[in-house]
Amino acid sequence: MKTICVTAAFSKLGKTTIMEKLLPHLTGWAACKVTACLPHENGRCPRGHEDSCGVCSSLSLPFVIEEDADVILTPNTDTWRYARAGAAKVFWIKAREEAIPEALRTVLGKCAGFPGLIFEGNHVLASLDPDFSVMILSGNGKFKDSAAAVKHKVGLFALPGEYDKAAGQILSRL
């Protein structure tokens, strides 16, 4: 099974958009969003919400793998967008940072019958060596900690707005 990882220097740079560009061409592939549940420094959500988006605070286990259609197909979510783009199966890992490797192994095991699995999330690269990875750069050249830690493992760097170009380059390398 082939694997791809889509990452970014910061949040809100277009990871899901690249996933949407790739999935129509990856027939039968599964998709997985990986959310690292991190400590809230200075009371702020690590995803930029003023208080909390609720993902981290609702996690009572080391990790949860969402597959339930009611969760995955909630309109206007990343997982809903993956399904609309053509993913054969969609997973959402919500995990404490130290539990991400086990959660990834679990999802990979569930995907044995798929031709490939495409991940969205920086923390994936810390635990997995995918067949290909892409990172969307920020306009200011800076990286959040999770991106800086894995940028040496990235196969392609793309600029915001270059989603079609990046998707084409990824597909040509598979």
Buried (B, 14 or more C-beta within 10 A) or exposed (E): EBBBBBBBBBBEBBBBBBBBBBBEBBEEBBBBBBBBBBEBEEEEBBBEEEEBBEBBEEBEEBBBBBEEEEBBEEEEBBBBBBBBBBBBBBBBBBBBBEBBBBBBEBBBEBBEEBEBBBBBBBBBBBBBEBBBBBBBBBEEEEBBEBBEBBBEBBBBBBBBEBBEEBBBBBBEEE
